[in-house]
Each structure stands twice: as C-alpha cells, then as structure tokens.
Amino acid sequence: FVLVNSEANSRRIADAERCFGASGQPLAIPGRALVGEGVLMKMCRKRAKSRQFYLFNDILVYGNIVIPKRKFNKQHIIPLDTVQLEDLPDDDAMHDLKDGWLIRTPTKSFAVYAANSNEKRQWMTHIDRCIKDLLSKSGKAPVTEHAAVWVPDSDAPVCMICRKTEFTVFQRRHHCRKCGAVVCGACSNKRFLLPHQSNKPLRVCVTCYENLTEGSKGTSLSNSSLHQGNEGKFPNNESSGEEDSDEEDDVSHVPHVPPDQVIASYYL
C-alpha cells in the first residue's frame, strides 16, 4: 500500500486513536495503513445500532459512538486473516435494514448494514481485497470455522427449541453459542467447550449439546475435558456472562447516527 509511509496515513491513524482515547488499543504499527472508515449499522442482540468502523490493511476495528466523529468506546479489533464475508439479500420484511452483509470470525459473527447499495459494494470490495492481499502475503489458509450469527432477540418471542417458553422480564432470552438460536434457560442449561470461541465451556442449546457430545465420542480427548453436563448447568435465569459486549453501558443519551448521513471515506 502506497499509503503506509505517508504523513496522511499517520495522521488518520492518530485521529482514530484519539477518538478511542485511553480505552482503546494503539493502532499505529509499522506497515499498517488505514484503508477506509465510516458508520455502519451493526445488528446487536436487541436491534441494529450505529457503530464506527475503521478498515486497515490487516485489521477491522469498530466501536460504540459516544460523540459522532469525536469520541468512541468499546473498541473491538478483528484480524482480517480470520474474516469471511457473506452477502445478505435484502429482506422485504425488514424494509429499514437493507444493503447488509455478514462478517464472520472464529470468535464472533454479526451482520452490518450500509447506507445504500453503493456503500455496501465499496465496503465489501475493500475488505475482501485486504483479506486476499493479507492471506497471499502470509501464505495462510483461510479460516474455515466461524462463530454463529446470533438471531436478534426481536425475531424470537418464544424459545426456538421448545417452542413453548415465552420470554418475559423473568424468563430471559439466551443465545446458543454454537448455532446462535434464541433459547430459554431450560433449553440451554449446559455448556460445551468451543475452542475457537473461548477457552472456557460456553452456553449451548440442548440440540447442539447432543450433537457436539455425540461428535466428541471416540476422540483422543475425554468427554469431561470437552464439555460439562449436569454438573455444569446454568440456573435457568442466570446469564452465561458471554453477552454481546459492545452493547454494555449503551446509554440512552448517546445519539443515533443514521448511516445515510455519513459517507464512508476510502483512502486508496
């Protein structure tokens, strides 16, 4: 990238670091170029929310918007050599959420939506190009195992496994870390080790637990090291502690930034 050693590149990266402040990680390293930036709507567990995204030649960074163009928090850094993109066809039933695609990684996968079809095409083209360049230079093979995309809470008024439990203040929603389904506590009271997501056993639905347990039989690892059954149950209304972290501390006074008011900038 011709931008790598330019003053403009250094200035833009410094601006990004300043917006995240002390809560963010340093972003300036030798050989890194800021390819583009802008606001996308990220589908969180409850609804789509505005998030600031930065595309570098080796990482994708995003965070919560506290003050538009000035202050961000909850910084997330995704290595591009772990990313896989997947197009999302426009859903007529979701007229306010169009021009989207999936960003899949081993630890977390989610949907994002651009302001229009041109913005979507630009984002996907630039991200895909950076991924291919990075893999080509490193000689690495593309990652094939990715975390499930979580079904939004609003899409599941009842448990997707038992089809009986209605969610209320007292009957909380949970997400299976294997398939992404919205499930009740009783249908997700076991844990299983998913090494690409965490070094600790994670909450899974009863269907995935049965499939994973069956698949682990005959391996060199003991079942006890792979999963936790009844002794590792969650109480039905206890959080698993693995919720969508960029939603934490989302406060009501933070302004909503419609992506159609923010044009993404690309520097190549």
Backbone as JSON, one array per atom type, in Angstrom:
{
  "sequence": "FVLVNSEANSRRIADAERCFGASGQPLAIPGRALVGEGVLMKMCRKRAKSRQFYLFNDILVYGNIVIPKRKFNKQHIIPLDTVQLEDLPDDDAMHDLKDGWLIRTPTKSFAVYAANSNEKRQWMTHIDRCIKDLLSKSGKAPVTEHAAVWVPDSDAPVCMICRKTEFTVFQRRHHCRKCGAVVCGACSNKRFLLPHQSNKPLRVCVTCYENLTEGSKGTSLSNSSLHQGNEGKFPNNESSGEEDSDEEDDVSHVPHVPPDQVIASYYL",
  "N": [[0.84, -1.19, 0.0], [0.59, 2.18, -0.94], [0.04, 4.09, 0.87], [1.15, 3.54, 3.31], [3.58, 4.69, 4.32], [2.98, 7.37, 4.34], [2.39, 10.79, 5.36], [-0.25, 11.52, 5.64], [-1.54, 9.09, 6.16], [-0.46, 8.44, 8.67], [-1.48, 10.54, 10.16], [-4.25, 10.12, 10.01], [-4.52, 7.65, 11.32], [-3.63, 8.39, 13.85], [-5.67, 10.14, 14.52], [-7.81, 8.35, 14.73], [-6.96, 6.82, 16.93], [-7.05, 8.8, 18.87], [-9.77, 9.33, 19.03], [-10.73, 7.02, 20.27], [-9.35, 7.16, 22.63], [-7.95, 6.61, 25.93], [-9.14, 4.2, 26.45], [-8.9, 2.6, 24.25], [-6.89, 0.4, 22.14], [-3.46, 0.84, 21.0], [-3.09, 1.75, 17.58], [-1.31, 2.35, 15.61], [1.2, 0.87, 13.87], [4.27, -0.29, 12.35], [3.98, -0.6, 8.84], [1.24, -0.65, 8.69], [-1.79, 0.46, 7.21], [-4.44, 2.79, 6.99], [-7.29, 2.08, 5.42], [-9.97, 2.76, 4.99], [-12.92, 4.36, 6.42], [-15.96, 4.71, 8.34], [-19.51, 4.89, 9.17], [-21.49, 2.17, 10.1], [-24.5, 0.23, 10.39], [-24.73, -1.99, 12.93], [-25.94, -5.17, 13.64], [-27.02, -5.84, 16.73], [-27.75, -7.75, 19.74], [-30.32, -6.99, 20.44], [-31.23, -4.98, 18.68], [-30.48, -3.13, 15.63], [-27.61, -1.04, 15.66], [-25.81, 2.07, 15.45], [-22.43, 2.02, 14.55], [-19.0, 2.91, 14.63], [-16.67, 2.21, 12.13], [-13.4, 1.15, 11.21], [-11.33, 0.36, 8.58], [-8.38, -1.27, 8.21], [-5.32, -2.33, 6.57], [-4.78, -4.77, 7.67], [-6.4, -5.29, 9.83], [-9.77, -5.04, 11.16], [-11.54, -2.56, 12.75], [-13.89, -1.59, 15.2], [-16.29, 0.4, 17.04], [-18.38, 1.71, 19.74], [-20.36, 4.65, 19.3], [-19.92, 7.56, 20.96], [-19.69, 10.38, 20.88], [-20.37, 11.65, 17.79], [-17.84, 11.35, 15.34], [-15.94, 12.21, 17.12], [-15.66, 10.94, 19.67], [-15.3, 7.62, 20.69], [-16.05, 4.37, 22.11], [-15.66, 1.07, 23.64], [-13.92, -0.52, 22.01], [-13.28, -2.8, 19.39], [-11.16, -5.17, 17.9], [-10.49, -6.85, 14.98], [-8.68, -9.36, 13.47], [-7.94, -9.41, 10.05], [-7.25, -11.7, 8.66], [-8.77, -13.67, 9.67], [-11.32, -13.32, 8.88], [-14.4, -13.79, 7.17], [-16.56, -12.92, 4.55], [-20.05, -12.58, 3.83], [-22.69, -12.18, 1.64], [-25.81, -10.52, 2.23], [-29.01, -10.91, 1.17], [-31.48, -8.41, 0.42], [-34.15, -8.11, 2.65], [-37.52, -8.05, 2.3], [-39.27, -7.93, 4.38], [-37.93, -6.58, 6.28], [-37.71, -3.67, 5.9], [-36.29, -1.45, 6.7], [-33.75, -2.3, 7.0], [-31.49, -2.8, 4.89], [-29.09, -3.61, 2.28], [-26.99, -5.14, 3.42], [-24.45, -7.29, 4.95], [-22.72, -10.24, 6.13], [-20.24, -10.45, 8.64], [-18.02, -12.73, 9.4], [-16.23, -14.36, 11.97], [-13.91, -16.41, 13.87], [-14.46, -16.04, 16.61], [-16.63, -14.33, 16.88], [-19.54, -13.43, 15.1], [-21.44, -11.35, 12.93], [-24.06, -9.21, 11.56], [-23.91, -6.42, 9.34], [-24.99, -3.21, 8.1], [-25.09, -1.04, 5.34], [-25.38, 2.41, 4.13], [-26.43, 2.5, 1.58], [-26.67, 0.7, -1.56], [-24.36, 1.18, -3.06], [-22.48, 2.0, -1.14], [-22.37, -0.38, 0.33], [-21.27, -2.14, -1.59], [-18.75, -0.93, -1.97], [-17.6, -1.14, 0.62], [-17.55, -3.99, 0.96], [-15.94, -4.74, -1.2], [-13.47, -3.48, -0.64], [-12.81, -4.61, 1.87], [-12.68, -7.34, 1.2], [-10.57, -7.32, -0.66], [-8.44, -6.54, 0.98], [-8.32, -8.75, 2.71], [-7.63, -10.84, 0.94], [-5.13, -9.92, -0.02], [-3.68, -9.94, 2.36], [-3.72, -12.68, 3.14], [-2.41, -13.76, 0.95], [0.17, -12.67, 1.16], [0.99, -13.69, 3.62], [0.77, -16.39, 3.34], [-1.04, -17.95, 4.61], [-3.83, -20.19, 5.11], [-7.32, -19.67, 4.42], [-9.5, -19.12, 7.22], [-11.75, -21.56, 8.33], [-13.65, -22.19, 10.25], [-16.19, -20.61, 11.94], [-17.81, -18.41, 14.3], [-21.29, -18.62, 15.2], [-23.87, -16.56, 13.81], [-25.79, -14.5, 15.8], [-29.26, -14.85, 16.36], [-31.46, -12.13, 16.28], [-32.95, -10.77, 19.26], [-35.54, -9.77, 18.91], [-36.61, -11.32, 16.93], [-37.5, -13.62, 18.03], [-40.02, -14.36, 19.87], [-40.69, -16.52, 21.41], [-39.05, -19.43, 22.82], [-36.73, -20.94, 20.65], [-36.23, -23.62, 20.63], [-37.88, -25.33, 22.39], [-40.26, -24.17, 21.7], [-42.25, -23.25, 23.34], [-41.82, -21.77, 25.75], [-42.41, -18.47, 26.62], [-40.83, -15.35, 26.36], [-40.12, -13.14, 28.98], [-39.81, -10.55, 31.49], [-38.96, -12.12, 33.56], [-38.45, -14.55, 32.4], [-35.74, -14.99, 30.79], [-34.04, -14.29, 27.69], [-31.6, -16.3, 26.03], [-28.6, -17.04, 24.2], [-27.57, -19.61, 22.06], [-24.27, -20.58, 21.75], [-23.27, -22.09, 19.73], [-25.11, -22.44, 17.54], [-26.48, -20.03, 17.47], [-29.15, -19.62, 18.08], [-32.07, -18.24, 19.72], [-32.89, -18.98, 22.95], [-34.55, -20.5, 25.8], [-33.8, -20.64, 29.37], [-34.02, -23.29, 30.35], [-33.68, -24.8, 28.08], [-31.08, -24.38, 27.47], [-29.19, -25.11, 29.37], [-26.73, -26.27, 29.6], [-23.17, -26.59, 29.04], [-20.49, -26.34, 26.65], [-17.23, -26.94, 25.4], [-16.0, -24.76, 23.09], [-13.43, -24.35, 21.29], [-12.52, -22.41, 19.41], [-13.89, -20.17, 20.09], [-13.68, -19.67, 22.87], [-11.69, -20.37, 25.8], [-13.07, -21.48, 27.79], [-15.89, -23.51, 28.73], [-18.92, -22.91, 26.96], [-22.3, -21.59, 26.88], [-24.71, -23.65, 25.38], [-27.42, -24.78, 23.28], [-29.78, -27.46, 23.94], [-30.04, -29.15, 21.76], [-27.73, -28.68, 20.16], [-25.87, -29.41, 22.09], [-26.3, -32.16, 22.36], [-25.58, -33.01, 19.77], [-22.9, -32.16, 19.66], [-21.77, -33.6, 21.78], [-22.14, -36.23, 20.89], [-20.54, -36.12, 18.62], [-18.05, -35.82, 19.78], [-17.37, -38.23, 20.84], [-15.13, -40.92, 20.9], [-12.93, -39.46, 20.28], [-9.54, -38.38, 21.01], [-9.58, -36.85, 23.23], [-10.94, -36.7, 26.47], [-14.41, -36.9, 27.34], [-15.06, -35.34, 29.54], [-13.25, -33.28, 29.46], [-14.05, -31.9, 27.3], [-16.69, -31.06, 27.56], [-19.28, -29.92, 29.8], [-21.73, -31.39, 31.65], [-24.6, -32.09, 33.46], [-23.41, -31.24, 35.81], [-22.38, -28.87, 35.06], [-24.36, -27.03, 34.69], [-26.27, -24.07, 33.91], [-28.17, -22.04, 36.1], [-31.63, -21.5, 35.36], [-32.27, -18.77, 34.91], [-29.9, -17.44, 34.93], [-27.32, -15.41, 33.71], [-24.96, -16.24, 31.16], [-22.68, -14.85, 31.07], [-21.46, -14.17, 28.72], [-22.36, -12.2, 27.0], [-23.34, -9.84, 24.38], [-20.78, -7.81, 24.1], [-20.36, -5.2, 23.14], [-22.69, -3.92, 23.56], [-22.94, -3.34, 26.18], [-23.3, -0.92, 28.74], [-24.51, 0.82, 27.0], [-25.95, 3.82, 26.67], [-28.91, 5.85, 26.99], [-28.68, 8.52, 26.12], [-26.81, 8.67, 24.15], [-26.29, 9.69, 20.87], [-28.22, 8.64, 18.02], [-26.9, 7.7, 14.95], [-27.75, 7.9, 11.8], [-26.72, 5.87, 9.1], [-27.04, 6.85, 6.52], [-26.47, 9.46, 6.63], [-23.83, 9.7, 6.85], [-21.08, 9.5, 4.94], [-18.92, 7.01, 3.92], [-15.35, 7.07, 4.0], [-12.69, 6.44, 1.8], [-9.29, 5.64, 1.26], [-7.68, 4.72, -0.74]],
  "CA": [[0.0, 0.0, 0.0], [1.39, 3.39, -1.03], [-0.3, 4.96, 1.99], [1.77, 3.1, 4.56], [4.6, 5.61, 4.83], [2.59, 8.75, 4.08], [2.0, 11.59, 6.52], [-1.71, 11.48, 5.74], [-1.9, 7.83, 6.82], [-0.1, 8.56, 10.09], [-2.4, 11.49, 10.78], [-5.57, 9.49, 10.13], [-4.46, 6.63, 12.37], [-3.55, 9.12, 15.12], [-7.02, 10.65, 14.79], [-8.61, 7.21, 15.19], [-6.52, 6.52, 18.3], [-7.51, 9.88, 19.74], [-11.22, 9.18, 19.23], [-10.94, 5.95, 21.25], [-8.76, 7.59, 23.88], [-7.21, 5.65, 26.74], [-9.84, 2.9, 26.49], [-8.58, 1.84, 23.05], [-5.54, -0.11, 21.94], [-2.7, 1.56, 19.97], [-3.38, 1.25, 16.24], [-0.2, 2.66, 14.71], [2.35, -0.03, 13.86], [4.92, -0.25, 11.04], [3.37, -1.38, 7.77], [-0.23, -0.61, 8.74], [-2.42, 1.57, 6.5], [-5.88, 2.96, 7.16], [-7.86, 1.98, 4.07], [-11.24, 3.47, 4.94], [-13.66, 4.48, 7.68], [-17.33, 5.17, 8.2], [-20.51, 4.38, 10.1], [-22.37, 1.1, 9.64], [-25.44, -0.27, 11.37], [-24.37, -3.35, 13.34], [-27.04, -5.86, 14.32], [-26.69, -6.32, 18.07], [-28.69, -8.79, 20.14], [-31.68, -6.46, 20.55], [-31.58, -4.2, 17.5], [-29.33, -2.59, 14.91], [-27.11, 0.19, 16.26], [-24.73, 2.71, 14.72], [-21.08, 1.75, 15.04], [-17.91, 3.45, 13.82], [-15.78, 1.17, 11.63], [-12.15, 1.5, 10.54], [-10.71, -0.74, 7.85], [-6.95, -1.19, 7.96], [-4.89, -3.39, 5.64], [-4.61, -6.05, 8.36], [-7.41, -5.45, 10.88], [-11.02, -4.27, 11.11], [-11.77, -2.01, 14.08], [-15.17, -0.88, 15.35], [-16.6, 0.78, 18.41], [-19.61, 2.46, 20.0], [-20.26, 6.09, 19.06], [-20.32, 8.38, 22.1], [-19.89, 11.67, 20.21], [-20.02, 11.4, 16.39], [-16.57, 11.85, 14.78], [-15.06, 12.75, 18.16], [-15.38, 10.04, 20.79], [-15.82, 6.26, 20.59], [-15.57, 3.45, 23.14], [-15.89, -0.36, 23.38], [-13.15, -0.84, 20.8], [-13.1, -4.21, 19.02], [-10.18, -5.32, 16.83], [-10.64, -8.15, 14.32], [-7.65, -9.65, 12.45], [-8.61, -9.67, 8.78], [-6.97, -13.04, 8.15], [-9.76, -14.6, 10.25], [-12.64, -12.83, 8.47], [-15.08, -14.25, 5.96], [-17.73, -12.1, 4.26], [-21.17, -13.26, 3.17], [-23.71, -11.23, 1.23], [-27.16, -10.68, 2.76], [-30.04, -10.36, 0.28], [-32.43, -7.52, 1.08], [-35.36, -8.78, 3.13], [-38.64, -7.12, 2.19], [-39.94, -7.82, 5.68], [-37.12, -5.7, 7.11], [-37.51, -2.6, 4.93], [-35.34, -0.47, 7.19], [-32.43, -2.93, 7.08], [-31.09, -3.29, 3.58], [-27.69, -3.41, 1.9], [-26.19, -5.72, 4.5], [-23.64, -8.49, 4.76], [-22.23, -10.85, 7.36], [-18.81, -10.5, 8.95], [-17.84, -13.96, 10.19], [-14.91, -14.61, 12.54], [-13.97, -17.57, 14.76], [-14.94, -15.72, 17.95], [-17.87, -13.56, 16.85], [-20.03, -13.14, 13.75], [-22.57, -10.42, 13.02], [-24.49, -8.55, 10.33], [-23.81, -4.96, 9.27], [-25.79, -2.64, 7.01], [-24.58, 0.23, 4.84], [-26.39, 3.42, 3.83], [-27.02, 2.22, 0.28], [-26.03, -0.42, -2.25], [-23.01, 1.57, -3.47], [-21.63, 1.91, 0.06], [-22.18, -1.8, 0.61], [-20.33, -2.69, -2.57], [-17.42, -0.38, -1.68], [-17.1, -1.77, 1.85], [-17.25, -5.4, 0.74], [-14.81, -4.84, -2.14], [-12.22, -3.11, 0.04], [-12.5, -5.62, 2.89], [-12.29, -8.58, 0.52], [-9.25, -7.11, -1.24], [-7.45, -6.55, 2.08], [-8.21, -10.13, 3.18], [-6.88, -11.61, -0.06], [-3.74, -9.46, -0.01], [-3.06, -10.38, 3.61], [-3.52, -14.13, 3.07], [-1.41, -14.03, -0.08], [1.49, -12.32, 1.67], [1.33, -14.52, 4.78], [0.74, -17.81, 2.97], [-2.01, -18.66, 5.46], [-5.08, -20.65, 4.5], [-8.48, -19.0, 5.02], [-10.12, -19.77, 8.37], [-12.98, -22.23, 7.89], [-14.61, -22.33, 11.35], [-16.59, -19.3, 12.41], [-18.89, -18.37, 15.28], [-22.63, -18.45, 14.64], [-24.5, -15.24, 13.89], [-26.9, -14.57, 16.75], [-30.6, -14.43, 15.96], [-31.86, -10.98, 17.11], [-33.98, -11.04, 20.27], [-36.88, -9.41, 18.41], [-37.09, -12.35, 16.0], [-37.89, -14.83, 18.76], [-40.87, -14.11, 21.05], [-40.68, -17.74, 22.21], [-37.85, -20.24, 22.69], [-36.63, -21.57, 19.33], [-36.06, -25.06, 20.8], [-39.11, -25.97, 22.89], [-41.41, -23.5, 21.07], [-43.29, -23.07, 24.35], [-41.5, -20.72, 26.72], [-42.5, -17.09, 26.17], [-39.84, -14.55, 27.06], [-40.64, -12.03, 29.79], [-38.79, -10.0, 32.39], [-38.48, -13.2, 34.42], [-37.96, -15.61, 31.51], [-34.77, -14.29, 29.96], [-33.51, -14.88, 26.47], [-30.19, -16.67, 25.97], [-28.18, -17.42, 22.85], [-26.68, -20.75, 21.91], [-23.01, -20.14, 21.14], [-22.95, -22.95, 18.58], [-25.99, -22.19, 16.39], [-26.97, -18.66, 17.51], [-30.59, -19.57, 18.33], [-32.56, -17.64, 20.96], [-33.44, -20.11, 23.7], [-34.84, -20.27, 27.22], [-32.8, -21.19, 30.27], [-34.14, -24.74, 30.45], [-33.2, -25.41, 26.83], [-29.67, -24.02, 27.25], [-28.59, -25.16, 30.71], [-25.46, -26.99, 29.59], [-22.06, -25.89, 28.4], [-19.58, -27.18, 25.87], [-16.03, -26.22, 25.02], [-15.86, -24.39, 21.68], [-12.09, -23.78, 21.39], [-12.29, -21.24, 18.57], [-14.56, -19.02, 20.69], [-13.25, -19.4, 24.24], [-11.03, -21.49, 26.47], [-14.0, -21.95, 28.81], [-17.14, -24.03, 28.16], [-19.92, -21.87, 26.71], [-23.7, -22.0, 26.85], [-25.22, -24.18, 24.12], [-28.76, -25.33, 23.4], [-29.77, -28.91, 24.17], [-29.85, -29.82, 20.47], [-26.3, -28.61, 19.83], [-25.13, -30.18, 23.08], [-26.39, -33.58, 21.99], [-24.78, -33.21, 18.56], [-21.48, -31.99, 19.99], [-21.38, -34.73, 22.62], [-22.06, -37.4, 20.02], [-19.39, -35.94, 17.75], [-16.8, -35.89, 20.53], [-17.09, -39.61, 21.24], [-14.11, -41.59, 20.11], [-11.75, -38.63, 20.09], [-8.48, -38.64, 21.98], [-9.87, -36.09, 24.43], [-12.03, -37.25, 27.27], [-15.62, -36.09, 27.3], [-15.08, -34.38, 30.64], [-12.45, -32.12, 29.11], [-14.71, -31.2, 26.2], [-17.98, -30.48, 27.91], [-19.78, -30.06, 31.15], [-23.14, -31.75, 31.57], [-25.46, -31.63, 34.55], [-22.63, -30.55, 36.83], [-22.01, -27.55, 34.55], [-25.57, -26.35, 34.26], [-26.61, -22.73, 34.33], [-29.53, -21.85, 36.57], [-32.42, -21.1, 34.2], [-32.32, -17.34, 34.66], [-28.58, -16.86, 35.14], [-26.6, -15.08, 32.48], [-23.75, -17.03, 30.94], [-21.52, -13.98, 31.14], [-20.83, -14.05, 27.41], [-23.3, -11.45, 26.19], [-22.77, -9.02, 23.33], [-20.08, -6.86, 24.94], [-20.41, -3.82, 22.68], [-23.96, -3.33, 23.98], [-22.85, -2.99, 27.59], [-23.2, 0.5, 29.03], [-25.14, 1.64, 25.97], [-26.83, 4.72, 27.41], [-29.96, 6.39, 26.13], [-28.4, 9.84, 25.58], [-25.89, 8.59, 23.03], [-27.09, 9.97, 19.68], [-28.3, 7.68, 16.93], [-26.31, 8.27, 13.75], [-28.16, 7.14, 10.63], [-25.59, 5.75, 8.19], [-27.22, 7.58, 5.27], [-25.97, 10.81, 6.83], [-22.38, 9.61, 6.98], [-20.49, 8.84, 3.79], [-17.65, 6.38, 4.25], [-14.18, 7.6, 3.31], [-11.69, 5.45, 1.41], [-8.05, 6.36, 1.03], [-6.9, 4.09, -1.8]],
  "C": [[0.88, 1.26, 0.0], [1.14, 4.31, 0.16], [0.54, 4.71, 3.23], [2.71, 4.14, 5.14], [4.24, 7.08, 4.64], [2.21, 9.47, 5.38], [0.49, 11.55, 6.73], [-2.17, 10.22, 6.46], [-1.62, 7.91, 8.31], [-1.07, 9.47, 10.82], [-3.78, 10.86, 11.0], [-5.59, 8.43, 11.22], [-4.4, 7.3, 13.75], [-4.92, 9.68, 15.5], [-7.92, 9.54, 15.32], [-8.25, 6.85, 16.63], [-7.05, 7.57, 19.28], [-9.01, 9.75, 20.02], [-11.54, 8.08, 20.25], [-10.34, 6.29, 22.61], [-8.04, 6.47, 24.61], [-7.86, 4.28, 26.77], [-9.5, 2.02, 25.29], [-7.14, 1.36, 23.01], [-4.81, 0.75, 20.91], [-2.93, 0.93, 18.6], [-2.23, 1.47, 15.27], [0.94, 1.66, 14.9], [2.98, 0.04, 12.47], [4.2, -1.14, 10.03], [1.85, -1.34, 7.74], [-0.76, 0.64, 8.03], [-3.91, 1.59, 6.8], [-6.5, 3.07, 5.78], [-9.16, 2.77, 3.95], [-11.91, 3.51, 6.29], [-15.06, 4.98, 7.41], [-18.24, 4.53, 9.22], [-21.34, 3.3, 9.42], [-23.35, 0.77, 10.75], [-25.08, -1.71, 11.67], [-25.57, -3.97, 14.06], [-26.54, -6.41, 15.65], [-27.8, -7.27, 18.51], [-30.12, -8.29, 20.22], [-32.13, -5.72, 19.31], [-30.3, -3.73, 16.8], [-28.92, -1.25, 15.51], [-25.95, 0.74, 15.43], [-23.39, 2.4, 15.37], [-20.06, 2.38, 14.09], [-16.97, 2.32, 13.42], [-14.55, 1.79, 10.98], [-11.6, 0.26, 9.87], [-9.24, -0.44, 7.62], [-6.57, -2.32, 7.01], [-4.69, -4.73, 6.32], [-5.65, -6.31, 9.45], [-8.66, -4.64, 10.54], [-11.33, -3.84, 12.54], [-13.16, -1.36, 14.11], [-15.41, -0.56, 16.81], [-17.91, 1.53, 18.5], [-19.35, 3.95, 19.79], [-20.79, 6.83, 20.28], [-20.63, 9.79, 21.62], [-19.46, 11.48, 18.76], [-18.74, 12.13, 15.95], [-15.58, 12.33, 15.84], [-14.7, 11.76, 19.25], [-16.09, 8.71, 20.6], [-15.32, 5.44, 21.78], [-15.89, 2.02, 22.73], [-15.2, -0.8, 22.09], [-13.02, -2.36, 20.6], [-12.13, -4.26, 17.84], [-10.26, -6.74, 16.28], [-9.52, -8.35, 13.31], [-8.32, -10.05, 11.14], [-8.34, -11.07, 8.24], [-7.87, -14.1, 8.77], [-11.17, -14.32, 9.73], [-13.12, -13.5, 7.19], [-16.33, -13.4, 5.77], [-18.8, -12.94, 3.57], [-22.27, -12.24, 2.88], [-25.06, -11.56, 1.87], [-28.15, -10.09, 1.77], [-30.99, -9.46, 1.07], [-33.7, -8.28, 1.43], [-36.5, -7.78, 3.12], [-39.36, -6.92, 3.51], [-39.19, -6.9, 6.62], [-36.72, -4.5, 6.26], [-36.49, -1.57, 5.39], [-33.93, -1.04, 7.33], [-32.11, -3.58, 5.74], [-29.6, -3.05, 3.38], [-26.75, -3.91, 3.0], [-25.36, -6.9, 4.07], [-23.18, -9.01, 6.11], [-20.72, -10.73, 7.45], [-18.62, -11.68, 9.9], [-16.4, -14.05, 10.67], [-15.03, -15.81, 13.47], [-14.61, -17.27, 16.12], [-16.28, -15.01, 17.97], [-18.26, -13.27, 15.41], [-21.27, -12.26, 13.87], [-22.88, -9.82, 11.66], [-24.29, -7.04, 10.46], [-24.58, -4.48, 8.05], [-25.25, -1.27, 6.65], [-25.73, 1.17, 4.49], [-27.11, 3.13, 2.53], [-26.22, 1.12, -0.4], [-24.61, -0.08, -2.69], [-22.04, 1.49, -2.3], [-21.35, 0.46, 0.41], [-21.13, -2.41, -0.31], [-18.9, -2.21, -2.3], [-16.81, -1.05, -0.44], [-16.67, -3.21, 1.58], [-16.05, -5.58, -0.19], [-13.49, -4.54, -1.44], [-11.84, -4.14, 1.1], [-11.99, -6.9, 2.24], [-10.89, -8.46, -0.08], [-8.16, -7.16, -0.17], [-7.24, -7.97, 2.6], [-7.35, -10.95, 2.23], [-5.41, -11.22, -0.09], [-3.0, -9.98, 1.22], [-2.76, -11.87, 3.59], [-2.45, -14.49, 2.05], [0.0, -13.76, 0.43], [1.94, -13.24, 2.81], [1.43, -15.99, 4.43], [-0.23, -18.62, 3.8], [-3.21, -19.12, 4.64], [-6.24, -19.91, 5.15], [-9.04, -19.81, 6.19], [-11.47, -20.34, 7.93], [-14.04, -22.36, 8.99], [-14.91, -20.97, 11.94], [-17.72, -19.41, 13.43], [-20.22, -18.15, 14.58], [-23.07, -16.99, 14.76], [-25.72, -15.35, 14.81], [-28.21, -14.1, 16.12], [-31.0, -13.25, 16.85], [-32.99, -11.35, 18.08], [-35.39, -10.82, 19.72], [-37.46, -10.45, 17.47], [-37.61, -13.59, 16.71], [-38.71, -14.48, 20.01], [-40.96, -15.32, 21.96], [-39.38, -18.5, 21.93], [-37.85, -20.98, 21.36], [-36.42, -23.08, 19.42], [-37.37, -25.72, 21.24], [-40.37, -25.39, 22.27], [-42.55, -23.25, 22.05], [-43.02, -21.87, 25.25], [-41.56, -19.34, 26.08], [-41.55, -16.24, 27.0], [-40.49, -13.34, 27.73], [-39.49, -11.46, 30.59], [-38.16, -11.1, 33.23], [-37.97, -14.39, 33.62], [-37.03, -14.98, 30.48], [-34.43, -15.05, 28.69], [-32.03, -15.21, 26.66], [-29.87, -17.04, 24.53], [-27.27, -18.64, 22.91], [-25.43, -20.3, 21.18], [-22.6, -20.98, 19.93], [-23.79, -22.6, 17.36], [-26.56, -20.78, 16.35], [-28.44, -18.51, 17.81], [-30.89, -18.86, 19.66], [-33.33, -18.7, 21.73], [-33.7, -19.72, 25.15], [-33.76, -20.93, 28.08], [-32.82, -22.7, 30.34], [-33.59, -25.45, 29.22], [-31.74, -25.06, 26.53], [-28.9, -24.07, 28.56], [-27.32, -26.0, 30.77], [-24.42, -26.2, 28.82], [-21.18, -26.87, 27.64], [-18.39, -26.32, 25.45], [-15.98, -26.02, 23.51], [-14.54, -23.64, 21.55], [-11.86, -22.53, 20.56], [-12.97, -19.99, 19.13], [-14.02, -18.66, 22.07], [-12.52, -20.62, 24.79], [-11.86, -22.02, 27.63], [-15.25, -22.51, 28.13], [-18.2, -22.93, 28.07], [-21.33, -22.45, 26.68], [-24.09, -22.47, 25.45], [-26.63, -24.72, 24.35], [-28.69, -26.85, 23.52], [-29.55, -29.68, 22.87], [-28.38, -29.83, 20.08], [-25.47, -29.42, 20.81], [-25.14, -31.66, 22.74], [-25.53, -33.88, 20.77], [-23.29, -33.13, 18.84], [-20.97, -33.16, 20.83], [-21.21, -35.99, 21.8], [-20.82, -37.31, 19.13], [-18.06, -36.06, 18.46], [-16.44, -37.3, 20.96], [-16.04, -40.22, 20.31], [-12.89, -40.74, 19.83], [-10.74, -38.92, 21.18], [-8.71, -37.88, 23.27], [-11.01, -36.74, 25.18], [-13.22, -36.32, 27.19], [-15.62, -35.03, 28.39], [-14.25, -33.15, 30.32], [-13.1, -31.31, 28.01], [-15.97, -30.49, 26.62], [-18.29, -30.66, 29.38], [-21.27, -30.31, 31.06], [-23.91, -31.2, 32.73], [-24.68, -30.84, 35.59], [-22.23, -29.16, 36.37], [-23.2, -26.74, 34.11], [-25.6, -24.9, 34.72], [-27.97, -22.77, 35.0], [-30.33, -21.2, 35.44], [-32.4, -19.62, 33.89], [-30.97, -16.66, 34.88], [-27.91, -16.59, 33.81], [-25.35, -15.93, 32.38], [-22.51, -16.17, 30.99], [-20.82, -13.79, 29.82], [-21.74, -13.26, 26.48], [-22.56, -10.56, 25.2], [-22.1, -7.81, 23.96], [-20.16, -5.43, 24.44], [-21.76, -3.19, 22.93], [-23.91, -2.89, 25.43], [-22.66, -1.48, 27.73], [-23.68, 1.37, 27.89], [-26.17, 2.53, 26.64], [-27.75, 5.46, 26.46], [-29.6, 7.74, 25.51], [-27.41, 9.81, 24.43], [-26.68, 8.75, 21.74], [-27.07, 8.83, 18.69], [-27.78, 8.36, 15.67], [-26.74, 7.45, 12.55], [-27.02, 7.06, 9.63], [-25.78, 6.53, 6.91], [-26.81, 9.05, 5.41], [-24.45, 10.84, 6.92], [-21.83, 8.84, 5.79], [-19.13, 8.28, 4.19], [-16.53, 6.99, 3.42], [-13.2, 6.48, 3.02], [-10.45, 6.18, 0.93], [-7.16, 5.73, -0.02], [-7.55, 4.34, -3.15]]
}
